[in-house]
Amino acid sequence: MTAGLSGTLGSGNIGRCVLAAAACIAFSISAAAQNGTVAVTGDGTSAATQKPSIGDTLPDTGKGQKRHGKKSIDPGSAATASRDLSGPPTAEQRSIVALVNDEPITGYEVDQRAMMLSGTNIQSQAKANFQAIIKDPRTSEHLKEILQQTARDNQGKSREQIIAIFEQRKKEYGMSLQRRAFESARASALPAMKKQALEELIDDRLKTQEAKRQSVTIDDSQVDMIVKSIAERNKMTVEQFQKQIGGSLEPIKGRIRATLSWNEVVKKKFAPLINVSNRDVDKLVASATSANDDIELQLQRIRIAMPAKIEEHGIAARIQDADKIRQKFTGCQSTAQAAMGVTGARFENLGKQRPATIPEPTRTLLLNAANGEMLPPAVNNGAIELWVVCGRDAVKASEVQRNQAEGELKQKEFELMAKRYLKDLREDAHIEYRIDVGSK
């Protein structure tokens, strides 16, 4: 969350000033792993937990067994919330949920994978939760209180000092809202993740078993390097990343290991069969569409300077001035006129701007605004700002290089073959479901 907040400080809409992209982790394992080579994507985590002996299983009811690829039950979706995974596995979590060619998958592994999936597949819900929090009038009121309390608590300090204190409090509050939105989304998504978690773990077992048969091994250092790379791309330390995905790195490490080993197995088996023609490469380069386009925003802005001595009365007066400007605004042609006569107000025609040059959360607000819309006031850098979006233009990105196009086509061929290969392994495997995760 950056320091910039936008919102109508005096009219109950200040909460909108906190809008920023919801916390999300993009686990691009293939991109991190391939290092310039074609990578075959694949999901799955082989969690490095201690495997129980067959004697540790719950009694087999005779239900949920599969022989040679035919399921007798649907594992279903989980109906319970997440368990605490910070301590050692409980007796229930050590129970064997499924066997894959006599290799067990435990309830603990399913819980770990479900926790990881719930932290990686909830971006949309977390963003929706965050937007709902921002629109809540209580958020607006609380932000207004922060601004006014900062002025009261710091009387006698310089204008710059008060602004710096407010910016820090504003940032901390925005980050707390993001955390609340993310945890709420995770809690609601976790039960439904267990079925997906179990199926991915089954695929993992099949992939690692096939890799072992073909003498494919992956070094621990290679896995650790990718984990560190993922954390760095998400601007986290490895420790912060570990906390973000549920408290354990073993699920993501297992998933990476399964993906890398499966990549090697598929490349070893199918690489000689892949052939991409120059005609196909030319066609892909020529068909580059607006999906890779960038955007330029046509922007205007009004800045209302804060009073030399920051105090409640002065801030309230500036907020009222901003509200009056918004009331007079009828479109981009009226912006300059609306600012006239307001003390300390300065109109700026910013022209075309790339979104990347604008700090968050203003950037996200502008991208989501309609053409001809004025955003609610934002307190930034010692002034109240009113941003206006007057239009947007698509800017063509750099042309895709031929080697990139060729790699993309090869990747698609590998993925298709890998999918068929895994399907064959499932059909030939002995998969036995011992516990219906949908009932747990």
C-alpha positions, 0 to 999 in steps of 0.5 A: 500500500503506498502512501497516496489515499483518495477519498472525500475527506469531508463527505464520508467517502474518504475510504475510497482513497485507500484502494489498491490492488488486493494482495496476490501471489502469482506462482509462475513456477514454469517461468522461474524454472525454465531459464530460457528453455521450454518448460512443460507446465504442471500442477501438484505438490508432493508435500515433504511430510513423514509418510505413515505406514499402512497400519496407520490408516483408518479402517477401510469401509470398502467405499471409495476405491479405484482400480485401474483408473475407475473411481467409485466415489467422488471425493467431493469438496471440503465442508470445514474451515482450515485446521491449524497447521502450525503444530505437528499433525494430529491423528486425524491428519495422519490418516491416509486419505488416498493411495496412489500405486500403494503410496499414501497421501495423508490428511495433513498433506491435503490440508497443507495443499488446500491452505496453499491453494486458498492463498494463491487462487483468491485474488478476485475475492480478496479484491472484492472484499477490499473494495467492499471494505473501502465502500463501507461508510465506517471506513470513511469515517475512520480515515477522517478521524485519522486525519483530524486526530493527527492534526490534534495530536501534533499541534506545534509541529511543522506542516511537513512533520504533520503530513509525514505522520499522517502519511505513515498512519494512512499507509498502516491503516490501508495495509491492515484493510488489505490483510483483513480482505485477504484473510476473509477471502482465504477462510471462505475459499479453503473448504472448497479447495480440499477436493482440488488439493487431493486431485493435485496431490494424486497427479503429483504422485503419478508425476514423481513416480514416473520421474523415478522410473526414468531416473530423473532427479531434481536438486534441493538447491534448484527448488530453493532457488525458485522459492527465493525467486518467487518470493522476491518477485512478490517483494517478500523475504522467504520468511514472509512468503512462507507466512503468506502461503500458510506457514510451511514451504513444504507444499510449494517446494513439493509442487515445484519439485513435481513440476520440474521433474515432470518437465524433464520427463516430458521433454525426454520423451517428447522433445524429438517429436516437437516440430514448429514450422517457420510458417507457424511462427510467422503466423503467430507473430503477425497475429499479435493482438491488442491483448499485449497493448498498453494504455495511455490515460488522458488526465487532468488534475486540480491541486489544492494546497494545504494551509501553511499551519495545519489544523482541523479548521484549515483542513475542513475548509480545504475539504469543503473547497474540494467538494464544491469543485466536484459539484461544479464539475460537468466534464473535462471541458469544465475542470479549469473553470471549476477550479477558478476562484478557489483559494490555493487551487491549481489546474493542471492539464497532464495530457497523456500519461502511462499508468506506471508513472502514477503511484498507487492507489491513484493508478488503480482508481484511474484505471477503473474510472470512466472517461469524463469522471473526476475521482474523489479528493485524495490527500497526497504530498501536502495537498488535496488532489482531484484527478480527472480521466478524459480518455484513454488510448491503446499503445501497441507493445513491442513486436513479439520476437520470433524466438519467443513465438517459437518457444510459445508454440513449442510450449503449447505442443509440450503441454498438450502431450503432457496432458495426454501422458498424465491421463494415460498414467491415471488410467493405468494407476491403482488409485484408492480413495480411503476418506471422502474429503468432502465429509471432513 
